[in-house]
Amino acid sequence: MNMKILVLVAVLCLVVSTHAERHSKTDMEDSPMIQERKYLPPGKPCYEATQKIPCCGVCSHNNCT
């Protein structure tokens, strides 16, 4: 009886660790800290309130500087 419980616990630990490892890899791939950031170069038009890609400098008079 004790051996069955021990085997069950070992199998559950293996399944949980495999599942967690798989999810940690996808989290690393989706992480914005690891992905290369994209910026608008100077001279490109920008709109501070609605732009999705930030300027590499500052958005001034609707142009990246």
N, C-alpha and C positions, 0 to 999 in steps of 0.2 A: 504493500500500500504506500509506504513512504517513498519507494523508488518511483512509482507512478507520479506522485506529486512532484518529486524532484525533476523528473523528465518534463512534465507539463510546464513547470516554472522555467526551465531552461529553454524550451521551445518558445514560450511567450516572450522571454527576454530577447531571443534572437529575432523574432518577428518584429518586435517594437523597435529594436535598434536598426534593423534594415529599413523599416518605414521612416524612421527619423533621419537616417543618413540620406535617403532618397530626397526627402523634403528639404534638407539643408543644402543639397546641391542645387536644387531649383531656386531656392532663396538666394544663393550666391549669384546665380546667373541673372536674376531679376533685380539685384540690388543696384540702386543708382550710384552707390559709392564705388562700385567696381566698374561700371560702364563708363566709357569715355564721354565726357560732357561735350555738348555741341553748343557753339556760340555763334551769333551773327557777327560777321566781320565789320570793321568801321566803314561807314558810308551806306550801309544797307538801311532801308526804311524799318522803323520799329514803332510799336504802339505799346506803351508801358502797361496799360491796364489789361490788354487782351493778348499780348504776345506769349507764345508758348516756349520759344527758344530765346533765352536772354542774350543781350549784347555782351561782347567781350569786355566792353568798357561801360559807358553810360548811355542811356537813351535820352538824347537832348534834341528838342525841336523835331521829333519824329525821325531822327537819324541816329544810328549808332556812332559813338565817338570813342 
